[in-house]
């Protein structure tokens, strides 16, 4: 069989979103719900790790090579044939909640759904990541007409909506907004938004001959009240905005940026230092965590893990966090980059711990030399016992040595 033709490679944030997930074998698509999809890779009825890895490996390859489902299908068929999963199989529910079911991954509809949901979620997340990076130039998102020949009426009603990229509307309505949804958004400038808002455009004709029009507006359409949904597998209750299929009511990119942080904090607190430092370094390489300083809300980012520092300051956890706000200030006022802050795990873990030069007993100075550069950060213990880094600086050795000597402290590299 000839090798598939390599297509156009997607932006790195698309492949980064997909490859950054961890595996989650699941019996039902309900087992992994909403925001959890941002950091878990799952395939309904793929309860065995080898099976799940086959899907993940081949989809990742297709994404990296810019291939579509026609190129991916022979890849997954070959993998599942080797594993004995290409054809009907009886699958048991590991939890015992549901009866065994017959599954057939060779049925064309099932691979199509698996490929579509994973690839389009990754592309959606990648577009949101790029929107965050470019929002100073293109601050508005426009919900554009779907390519579907038979669009959902609720989704057609969303077309023409123009709102700032950080508007709460996009937390839920950033497409895709349901199974098989082909809706898209386009980032536009303030000038284009001003020109479009309040105008209409004919885009086609209905079967009865009447015009299909788009009304460009800066308010979200009223699709009705949200729908309360209970996940029958987990018992979780969710309020789903009108017009969105349950499970598709989150923004994949935004969910990735926030859930990375929320799900890591507790894990780090119990981790061995060597494991925690590795995880933190990998975390700061994730493009979705690097978006945190661009988000409108204040976010605490785990930036270091130092049991010795926690013991000195009597902290309840060895995890050291820094606010997205503090990073933003350093970037905007002091011309630092997010790459500088990606050094924090190393600095806060391996750095020399000194008393605060100003004499504050609840603060420590952390110094670390990387090459010829000396980095300094101040770490304080909060009122509720958590370690917080509140700054990061590059310092000249001569000036810093004088400050430390005047404070009666020893230079750590003598």
C-alpha positions as CSV (number, residue, x, y, z in Angstrom):
1,X,0.0,0.0,0.0
2,X,1.5,3.4,-0.9
3,X,2.4,5.6,2.0
4,X,-0.2,8.4,2.7
5,X,0.6,11.8,1.3
6,X,1.8,14.3,3.9
7,X,-0.5,17.3,4.2
8,X,0.0,20.7,5.6
9,X,1.4,20.5,9.2
10,X,-0.9,22.1,11.8
11,X,0.3,24.9,14.1
12,X,2.2,23.5,17.1
13,X,-0.5,24.5,19.6
14,X,-2.9,22.1,17.9
15,X,-0.5,19.1,18.2
16,X,0.6,20.3,21.7
17,X,-3.0,20.3,23.0
18,X,-3.5,16.7,21.8
19,X,-0.1,15.3,22.8
20,X,-0.3,17.0,26.2
21,X,-3.2,14.8,27.3
22,X,-2.9,11.8,29.5
23,X,-4.7,8.5,28.8
24,X,-8.0,7.7,30.5
25,X,-9.5,4.3,29.6
26,X,-13.3,4.6,29.7
27,X,-16.4,2.5,29.1
28,X,-18.7,5.4,28.3
29,X,-18.2,8.9,26.8
30,X,-19.9,10.1,29.9
31,X,-17.0,8.9,32.1
32,X,-14.8,11.8,30.9
33,X,-16.9,14.9,31.1
34,X,-16.6,18.5,29.9
35,X,-13.4,20.2,31.1
36,X,-11.7,16.8,31.8
37,X,-11.5,16.3,28.0
38,X,-9.0,19.2,28.0
39,X,-6.3,17.0,29.7
40,X,-7.6,13.4,29.3
41,X,-7.5,11.3,26.1
42,X,-10.3,8.8,26.0
43,X,-12.3,6.7,23.5
44,X,-15.6,5.2,24.6
45,X,-15.4,1.4,25.1
46,X,-11.6,1.6,24.9
47,X,-11.1,0.1,28.4
48,X,-7.8,-1.5,27.6
49,X,-4.6,0.7,27.6
50,X,-3.2,-1.0,24.4
51,X,-6.3,-0.2,22.5
52,X,-6.4,3.4,23.8
53,X,-2.7,3.9,22.9
54,X,-3.4,2.7,19.3
55,X,-6.0,5.4,18.8
56,X,-3.9,8.0,20.5
57,X,-0.7,7.2,18.5
58,X,-2.4,7.1,15.1
59,X,-4.5,10.3,15.7
60,X,-1.3,12.1,16.8
61,X,0.5,10.9,13.7
62,X,-2.4,12.1,11.5
63,X,-2.5,15.5,13.2
64,X,1.3,16.0,12.9
65,X,1.2,15.0,9.2
66,X,-1.8,17.2,8.5
67,X,-3.8,14.2,7.3
68,X,-7.5,13.7,7.3
69,X,-9.7,10.8,8.2
70,X,-9.1,9.0,4.8
71,X,-5.4,8.8,5.6
72,X,-6.0,7.9,9.2
73,X,-8.4,5.1,8.6
74,X,-5.9,2.6,7.3
75,X,-3.5,3.4,10.1
76,X,-6.1,2.6,12.8
77,X,-7.3,-0.4,10.9
78,X,-3.8,-1.9,10.9
79,X,-3.3,-1.2,14.6
80,X,-6.7,-2.6,15.7
81,X,-6.3,-5.7,13.5
82,X,-3.0,-6.5,15.3
83,X,-4.7,-6.1,18.6
84,X,-7.7,-8.2,17.6
85,X,-10.1,-5.2,17.9
86,X,-11.1,-4.7,14.2
87,X,-14.5,-6.2,14.2
88,X,-17.3,-7.0,16.8
89,X,-16.2,-7.5,20.4
90,X,-18.0,-7.7,23.7
91,X,-16.9,-5.0,26.2
92,X,-17.4,-5.3,29.9
93,X,-18.0,-2.2,32.1
94,X,-15.1,-2.2,34.6
95,X,-17.3,-0.3,37.1
96,X,-20.2,-2.8,36.8
97,X,-22.7,0.1,36.3
98,X,-23.8,-0.9,32.8
99,X,-24.3,-4.3,31.1
100,X,-21.7,-5.6,28.7
101,X,-22.1,-4.1,25.2
102,X,-21.1,-5.2,21.7
103,X,-18.8,-2.7,20.0
104,X,-17.4,-2.7,16.5
105,X,-14.6,-0.3,15.7
106,X,-14.7,-1.4,12.1
107,X,-18.1,0.3,11.7
108,X,-17.3,3.4,9.7
109,X,-19.4,5.7,11.9
110,X,-17.5,4.9,15.1
111,X,-13.9,5.7,13.8
112,X,-15.3,8.8,12.1
113,X,-16.8,10.1,15.4
114,X,-13.6,9.3,17.3
115,X,-11.4,11.1,14.8
116,X,-13.7,14.1,14.3
117,X,-14.1,14.8,18.0
118,X,-10.4,14.6,18.9
119,X,-9.1,16.5,15.8
120,X,-11.7,19.3,16.0
121,X,-11.2,19.8,19.7
122,X,-7.5,20.1,19.2
123,X,-8.0,22.6,16.3
124,X,-10.5,24.6,18.4
125,X,-8.0,24.8,21.3
126,X,-5.3,25.8,18.9
127,X,-7.4,28.6,17.5
128,X,-8.2,29.8,21.0
129,X,-4.5,29.8,21.9
130,X,-3.7,31.9,18.8
131,X,-6.6,34.2,19.5
132,X,-5.2,34.9,23.0
133,X,-1.8,35.7,21.6
134,X,-3.1,38.0,18.8
135,X,-5.9,39.7,20.7
136,X,-4.2,43.1,20.9
137,X,-4.4,43.3,17.1
138,X,-7.5,41.2,16.6
139,X,-9.5,41.6,19.8
140,X,-12.9,40.4,18.5
141,X,-14.2,36.9,17.6
142,X,-16.9,36.6,14.9
143,X,-19.1,33.5,14.8
144,X,-19.2,32.6,11.1
145,X,-21.6,30.6,8.9
146,X,-21.2,26.8,9.2
147,X,-20.2,24.8,6.2
148,X,-22.9,22.2,6.9
149,X,-25.6,21.8,4.3
150,X,-28.2,21.4,7.0
151,X,-27.1,23.5,10.1
152,X,-28.8,23.3,13.4
153,X,-31.2,26.3,13.7
154,X,-29.7,27.2,17.1
155,X,-26.2,27.3,15.6
156,X,-27.4,29.3,12.6
157,X,-28.8,31.9,15.1
158,X,-25.3,32.3,16.5
159,X,-23.8,33.3,13.2
160,X,-22.9,37.0,13.1
161,X,-22.2,37.4,16.8
162,X,-19.2,39.7,17.4
163,X,-17.8,39.9,20.9
164,X,-14.4,40.4,22.5
165,X,-12.4,37.3,22.7
166,X,-12.4,37.3,26.5
167,X,-16.2,37.8,26.7
168,X,-17.9,35.1,28.9
169,X,-20.0,34.0,25.8
170,X,-16.9,32.3,24.4
171,X,-16.4,30.2,27.5
172,X,-19.2,28.0,26.3
173,X,-20.0,28.9,22.7
174,X,-16.5,28.6,21.2
175,X,-17.1,25.9,18.5
176,X,-17.5,23.0,18.0
177,X,-20.8,23.2,20.0
178,X,-22.0,19.6,19.5
179,X,-21.4,16.3,17.8
180,X,-20.5,16.9,14.2
181,X,-20.7,20.7,14.5
182,X,-18.9,22.5,11.7
183,X,-19.3,26.0,13.1
184,X,-16.2,28.3,13.2
185,X,-15.1,31.6,14.6
186,X,-12.8,34.2,12.9
187,X,-10.7,36.7,14.7
188,X,-11.3,40.3,13.5
189,X,-9.9,43.8,14.2
190,X,-11.8,46.5,16.0
191,X,-12.2,48.4,12.7
192,X,-13.8,45.4,11.0
193,X,-16.1,44.8,14.0
194,X,-17.2,48.4,13.9
195,X,-17.9,48.2,10.2
196,X,-19.9,45.0,10.4
197,X,-22.0,45.5,13.6
198,X,-25.5,46.6,12.7
199,X,-25.3,45.4,9.0
200,X,-26.9,42.3,7.3
201,X,-25.7,40.1,4.5
202,X,-27.5,37.5,2.3
203,X,-25.7,34.2,2.2
204,X,-28.2,31.9,0.4
205,X,-31.8,31.0,0.0
206,X,-34.1,28.8,2.0
207,X,-36.1,26.0,0.2
208,X,-39.1,28.4,0.1
209,X,-37.0,30.9,-1.9
210,X,-36.6,33.4,1.0
211,X,-33.2,34.9,1.7
212,X,-30.9,33.5,4.4
213,X,-29.4,36.5,6.0
214,X,-26.7,37.2,8.6
215,X,-27.3,40.0,11.1
216,X,-24.0,41.2,12.6
217,X,-24.5,42.2,16.2
218,X,-22.5,42.8,19.4
219,X,-24.9,41.0,21.6
220,X,-25.4,37.2,22.1
221,X,-28.7,35.9,20.7
222,X,-31.2,34.6,23.3
223,X,-31.6,30.9,22.6
224,X,-33.6,30.2,25.7
225,X,-32.7,29.1,29.3
226,X,-29.9,26.7,30.0
227,X,-30.8,23.0,30.4
228,X,-29.9,21.1,33.6
229,X,-28.3,17.8,32.8
230,X,-27.2,15.0,35.2
231,X,-24.4,12.7,34.0
232,X,-25.9,9.3,34.7
233,X,-22.4,7.8,35.1
234,X,-20.8,10.3,37.5
235,X,-23.9,12.0,39.0
236,X,-22.4,15.4,38.1
237,X,-25.0,18.1,37.5
238,X,-24.3,20.6,34.7
239,X,-26.1,23.6,33.4
240,X,-25.8,23.4,29.6
241,X,-26.3,26.7,27.7
242,X,-29.1,26.5,25.1
243,X,-28.1,25.2,21.7
244,X,-25.1,23.2,22.9
245,X,-24.9,19.4,23.1
246,X,-24.1,18.1,26.6
247,X,-20.4,17.5,27.0
248,X,-19.5,20.2,24.4
249,X,-20.3,23.2,26.6
250,X,-16.7,24.2,27.4
251,X,-14.0,26.0,25.5
252,X,-11.2,23.4,24.9
253,X,-8.3,25.8,25.0
254,X,-9.6,27.8,28.0
255,X,-10.4,24.6,29.8
256,X,-6.9,23.3,29.1
257,X,-5.2,26.4,30.5
258,X,-7.3,26.3,33.7
259,X,-7.5,22.6,34.4
260,X,-3.8,22.2,34.0
261,X,-3.4,24.3,37.0
262,X,-6.3,23.1,39.1
263,X,-5.5,19.4,38.7
264,X,-1.7,19.8,39.3
265,X,-1.7,21.6,42.6
266,X,-2.9,18.7,44.7
267,X,-0.7,16.2,42.9
268,X,2.5,18.3,43.4
269,X,1.9,18.6,47.1
270,X,2.3,14.8,47.6
271,X,5.0,14.3,44.9
272,X,8.6,13.4,45.6
273,X,10.9,16.4,44.7
274,X,12.5,14.9,41.7
275,X,9.1,14.0,40.2
276,X,7.5,17.3,41.1
277,X,10.4,19.2,39.4
278,X,10.1,17.2,36.2
279,X,6.3,17.7,36.1
280,X,6.7,21.4,36.7
281,X,9.3,21.8,34.0
282,X,7.0,20.0,31.5
283,X,4.1,22.1,32.6
284,X,5.8,25.4,31.9
285,X,6.6,24.1,28.4
286,X,2.9,23.6,27.7
287,X,1.7,26.5,25.5
288,X,-1.7,26.5,27.3
289,X,-0.2,27.3,30.7
290,X,1.8,30.0,29.0
291,X,-1.5,31.7,28.1
292,X,-2.4,32.2,31.8
293,X,-0.8,35.7,32.0
294,X,-3.1,36.7,29.0
295,X,-6.3,35.7,30.7
296,X,-8.5,38.4,32.3
297,X,-8.9,36.6,35.6
298,X,-6.1,36.2,38.3
299,X,-4.7,32.7,38.3
300,X,-2.3,31.0,40.7
301,X,0.3,29.1,38.8
302,X,2.4,26.4,40.4
303,X,6.0,27.4,39.8
304,X,8.3,25.5,42.2
305,X,8.5,22.7,44.7
306,X,10.9,23.1,47.7
307,X,10.4,21.1,50.9
308,X,13.3,22.8,52.6
309,X,11.8,26.2,52.0
310,X,8.5,25.0,53.2
311,X,10.1,23.7,56.4
312,X,11.9,27.0,57.1
313,X,8.7,29.1,56.7
314,X,6.3,26.6,58.3
315,X,4.3,26.2,55.1
316,X,1.5,23.6,54.8
317,X,2.8,22.6,51.3
318,X,6.1,22.6,49.4
319,X,4.4,23.9,46.3
320,X,5.4,27.5,45.4
321,X,2.9,29.5,43.3
322,X,3.0,32.8,41.5
323,X,0.1,34.8,40.2
324,X,-0.6,35.4,36.5
325,X,-0.9,39.1,37.5
326,X,2.7,39.2,38.8
327,X,3.9,37.6,35.5
328,X,2.0,40.1,33.5
329,X,3.5,43.1,35.4
330,X,7.0,41.8,34.8
331,X,6.3,41.2,31.1
332,X,4.7,44.6,30.5
333,X,6.8,46.8,32.7
334,X,10.2,45.1,32.7
335,X,10.2,43.6,29.2
336,X,10.6,40.0,30.5
337,X,9.2,37.0,28.6
338,X,7.2,34.0,29.6
339,X,10.4,32.0,28.7
340,X,12.1,33.7,31.6
341,X,9.3,32.5,34.0
342,X,9.7,29.0,32.6
343,X,13.0,28.9,34.5
344,X,11.1,29.3,37.8
345,X,10.9,25.5,38.6
346,X,14.6,25.3,38.4
347,X,15.3,28.5,40.3
348,X,12.9,27.9,43.1
349,X,13.9,24.2,43.5
350,X,17.7,24.5,43.2
351,X,18.3,28.0,44.4
352,X,20.2,29.1,47.5
353,X,17.8,30.1,50.3
354,X,18.7,33.3,52.2
355,X,16.9,35.3,54.8
356,X,15.0,38.4,53.6
357,X,17.4,41.3,53.2
358,X,14.7,43.6,54.7
359,X,14.4,41.4,57.8
360,X,10.9,40.0,57.2
361,X,10.8,36.6,58.9
362,X,7.9,35.4,56.7
363,X,10.0,36.0,53.5
364,X,13.0,34.3,52.0
365,X,15.3,35.3,49.1
366,X,16.1,32.6,46.6
367,X,19.2,33.0,44.4
368,X,20.2,30.8,41.5
369,X,23.0,31.1,39.0
370,X,22.2,29.9,35.4
371,X,25.3,30.4,33.2
372,X,26.5,33.9,33.9
373,X,23.1,35.2,35.0
374,X,22.0,35.3,38.6
375,X,18.2,35.1,39.2
376,X,16.5,36.4,42.3
377,X,13.0,35.6,43.6
378,X,11.3,36.5,46.8
379,X,9.1,33.8,48.4
380,X,6.7,34.5,51.2
381,X,4.4,32.3,53.3
382,X,0.7,33.5,53.1
383,X,-1.6,33.9,56.1
384,X,-3.1,30.5,55.4
385,X,0.3,28.8,55.1
386,X,1.0,28.6,51.3
387,X,4.3,29.6,49.6
388,X,3.9,32.5,47.1
389,X,6.6,33.8,44.8
390,X,6.0,37.5,44.2
391,X,8.8,38.5,41.8
392,X,11.6,37.4,39.5
393,X,14.7,39.5,38.6
394,X,18.0,39.2,36.9
395,X,20.6,40.8,39.0
396,X,24.2,41.9,38.4
397,X,26.7,40.0,40.7
398,X,28.5,43.1,41.9
399,X,25.4,45.0,43.0
400,X,23.8,41.9,44.5
401,X,26.9,40.9,46.5
402,X,27.0,44.4,48.0
403,X,23.3,44.2,49.1
404,X,23.9,40.8,50.7
405,X,27.1,41.8,52.5
406,X,25.4,45.0,53.8
407,X,22.7,42.8,55.3
408,X,25.3,40.7,57.1
409,X,24.6,37.6,55.0
410,X,27.1,35.3,53.3
411,X,27.5,35.2,49.5
412,X,26.2,31.7,48.5
413,X,29.0,31.0,45.9
414,X,32.1,31.8,48.0
